[in-house]
Amino acid sequence: MRILIIEDEPKVSELVKRGLVAERYAVDTVANGREGLEFTEVYSYDLIILDLMLPGLAGPEVLQRIRRTNTSVPVIALTARDSIDDKVQLFELGVDDYVTKPFAFAELLVRVKALLRRGPVSRSSTLRIGDLELDRLTQQVKRSGRRVDLTAKEYSLLEYLMQNAERVLSRNMIIEHVWDQSFDGITNIVDVYVRHLRSKVDDGYNSKMIHTVRGTGYVLRATGIEP
Amino acid sequence: MNRDSLRYRVTGFFVGWLALALVVFSAAVYLGVKTFLAKSLEHTLADNAQNIASHYVVQREAKGETWFLKEMTEDFPPDTGDQFVRVTQGGKVLYTSGDMRNPYVSTSKLPLPSDPAWVNAIHRETAESGQRLMIYTFAYPAPDGPPVLVESAATIDPIKHVLRSLLLILLLTTPIILVVASIGGYALMSRSLRPVVVLTDQAERVGRKYMGERLPVIRSGDELERLSLSLNRMIDRLEDTLAHNHRFSADASHELRTPLTIIRGQLEELTQRPDLSAEAKDDVGSALEETDRMSHIVESLMAITRLDCGGERIQMVPVDLMAMASVTVDQMHLLADEKNISLICETGPPVYVAGDPMRLKQVMVNLLDNAIKYTTPGGAVSVRVAAEGEQAVMIVADTGIGIPEEALPFVFDRFYRADKARSRESGGVGLGLAIVKSICNAHDGSISVKSGDGRGTMMQVDLPLLRPSPTHAEDAGQVMEPAHRAHSLGHALARERMEEKETRPASAS
């Protein structure tokens, strides 16, 4: 899997590159839009990470030109803008997903992985992590065969954590998925729900599945190893 | 009528000056006429006296006393006429025309002209019957003794009558003139100010919506054309400034976010290092939390700046505040349950406003979050949405610690904290209410607060009510672009709301 990063800030592109290389991706970085365009014409990429605030040729312009020749390559935009208007505009431009700076690397990684496996997404009706089982059809959750009663929000929170098991999810991502962006400011809503979910899922079991990663977010792991 | 309006004031000013001018004019006319009439009466009397002296008194010596009396009786008959004539010599009356008739004036008691100051001059007397008399005394030097004194008198009543009529006319016409002038002046002012009213309405529209529109230029070649042109130039400059501001906030936000991204990324890398002690890991985690907080502050500040300088286009779609409130309360129930606070939403009929669903929801979420945060366990938080007149009103009330009175004017200021220690501990950055206020303003609404120490807090949001009619929904879409996008957002929200209700396998509490 080959990824192109078009980002003018060398430290940011270096960070993202290191993180992605650690995940076994092949990564190229370029510092401006013109060069980025040339790279996309010469090489074939599986994914492009594009900063929208580029010197010279601006990000949206670069994207439009890429889309002229290649409509299928997934593009994740790095944006400093966060007004809703801009986000709608982004999707109209042909962005597949975006992260707002500053982002947690985990968040970018989840989005990268989501886009790269987009083709054959297995949406099997049952999610199974360790002894935890979630049935999407009946919306029932069982741990070690014992039924766990969850509210609607707890259910969607657990589903999201299980879908991304072993991956750290930032509070921001959880809010966007399980609530909506109006809750952005009050991150403790996530903490409260996770605490409730944890008491229902982990209480009474020796191995804990839901873990807090300080400063980043939450992760659901099959085994009870501390991160 | 607005007492402060230019129309009213200019007309008032003009009428005031006109009234003053009329009073001065009337006084001058009155005094002038009075003096003129008195003078002319004096002249008549003096002429008369001199006439008698030169025609009758002179010939008296030659033609004898009998002739004199006869002539005088003939020309100035006693007891008739409206004038009085008396001829005396050394205190002896040679002839008197007696009392005046029509009107009756008694003259028998009039003193003889003994005062030398009266000679060849006018003096005034009051007749026994009450009238004021004007008397001219002419001295004819007689060869055979003391001078013959000829008195000619008349009442000044006619003058008084004329003056009274004049005063009446002036008193009647002045107010009539003033009324006519003020009506005319007001009409004239209204006429010349009508373009200004049109300009004002347009300017307000331009101010509230985007800057794209310009004022209609009044091609009259006068001050108003200049006014409309310079207003348009001002809007141009304003638009430039706003665009500059918007660019600045976008740039500033970008410049702040890049270093934050790098700090965040490098700290995250650090936590991955296996050789890090647990203590160091904790410190790095804490630093990460702070970058989160800082990002949040940057985001909030930028949101406020964009909302306040109009850089952010608010999507206007019909929003049912009632439904939104009950969904939000549902979503935040657990936060209240955690603290053993009862959170209720009084249900009622839909209340529609035109607005950005995301932003309006943020208002509710922030207000509820605050209310829950500052309410002690066992307390209550309630939301009420209602239509009151032309306003949609949302009230979030709590039984919490309240806000001290001296802090009330500042609660919507950026970074203001009523209780520093407590709010820092609960993780706020002091921007939540500032954002709420900016959103309310951007929706042509307002927010107010009522509170007291220990008596709970009541936040009230007022937004212009949208009457639920099909044309309204269309209007909102047409006027406030981008329409289709806004609608799809609104629908997305509505869909999410439905899902929310449908996918609830168990109760939220």
Boltz contact constraints between the chains, C-beta under 6 A:
constraints:
  - contact:
      token1: [A, 9]
      token2: [B, 258]
      max_distance: 6.0
  - contact:
      token1: [A, 11]
      token2: [B, 262]
      max_distance: 6.0
  - contact:
      token1: [A, 12]
      token2: [B, 261]
      max_distance: 6.0
  - contact:
      token1: [A, 12]
      token2: [B, 262]
      max_distance: 6.0
  - contact:
      token1: [A, 15]
      token2: [B, 265]
      max_distance: 6.0
  - contact:
      token1: [A, 53]
      token2: [B, 254]
      max_distance: 6.0
  - contact:
      token1: [A, 80]
      token2: [B, 253]
      max_distance: 6.0
  - contact:
      token1: [A, 80]
      token2: [B, 254]
      max_distance: 6.0
  - contact:
      token1: [A, 80]
      token2: [B, 257]
      max_distance: 6.0
  - contact:
      token1: [A, 82]
      token2: [B, 299]
      max_distance: 6.0
  - contact:
      token1: [A, 83]
      token2: [B, 312]
      max_distance: 6.0
  - contact:
      token1: [A, 84]
      token2: [B, 358]
      max_distance: 6.0
  - contact:
      token1: [A, 85]
      token2: [B, 313]
      max_distance: 6.0
  - contact:
      token1: [A, 88]
      token2: [B, 485]
      max_distance: 6.0
  - contact:
      token1: [A, 101]
      token2: [B, 257]
      max_distance: 6.0
  - contact:
      token1: [A, 101]
      token2: [B, 261]
      max_distance: 6.0
  - contact:
      token1: [A, 102]
      token2: [B, 257]
      max_distance: 6.0
  - contact:
      token1: [A, 102]
      token2: [B, 260]
      max_distance: 6.0
  - contact:
      token1: [A, 102]
      token2: [B, 261]
      max_distance: 6.0
  - contact:
      token1: [A, 102]
      token2: [B, 264]
      max_distance: 6.0
  - contact:
      token1: [A, 102]
      token2: [B, 295]
      max_distance: 6.0
  - contact:
      token1: [A, 105]
      token2: [B, 265]
      max_distance: 6.0
  - contact:
      token1: [A, 105]
      token2: [B, 268]
      max_distance: 6.0
  - contact:
      token1: [A, 139]
      token2: [B, 505]
      max_distance: 6.0
  - contact:
      token1: [A, 149]
      token2: [B, 506]
      max_distance: 6.0
  - contact:
      token1: [A, 151]
      token2: [B, 506]
      max_distance: 6.0
  - contact:
      token1: [A, 151]
      token2: [B, 508]
      max_distance: 6.0
  - contact:
      token1: [A, 152]
      token2: [B, 503]
      max_distance: 6.0
  - contact:
      token1: [A, 152]
      token2: [B, 504]
      max_distance: 6.0
  - contact:
      token1: [A, 182]
      token2: [B, 358]
      max_distance: 6.0
  - contact:
      token1: [A, 182]
      token2: [B, 361]
      max_distance: 6.0
  - contact:
      token1: [A, 182]
      token2: [B, 362]
      max_distance: 6.0
  - contact:
      token1: [A, 182]
      token2: [B, 365]
      max_distance: 6.0
  - contact:
      token1: [A, 183]
      token2: [B, 365]
      max_distance: 6.0
  - contact:
      token1: [A, 185]
      token2: [B, 432]
      max_distance: 6.0
  - contact:
      token1: [A, 186]
      token2: [B, 369]
      max_distance: 6.0
  - contact:
      token1: [A, 189]
      token2: [B, 335]
      max_distance: 6.0
  - contact:
      token1: [A, 192]
      token2: [B, 334]
      max_distance: 6.0
  - contact:
      token1: [A, 192]
      token2: [B, 335]
      max_distance: 6.0
  - contact:
      token1: [A, 192]
      token2: [B, 338]
      max_distance: 6.0
  - contact:
      token1: [A, 214]
      token2: [B, 285]
      max_distance: 6.0
  - contact:
      token1: [A, 215]
      token2: [B, 285]
      max_distance: 6.0
  - contact:
      token1: [A, 215]
      token2: [B, 288]
      max_distance: 6.0
  - contact:
      token1: [A, 215]
      token2: [B, 289]
      max_distance: 6.0
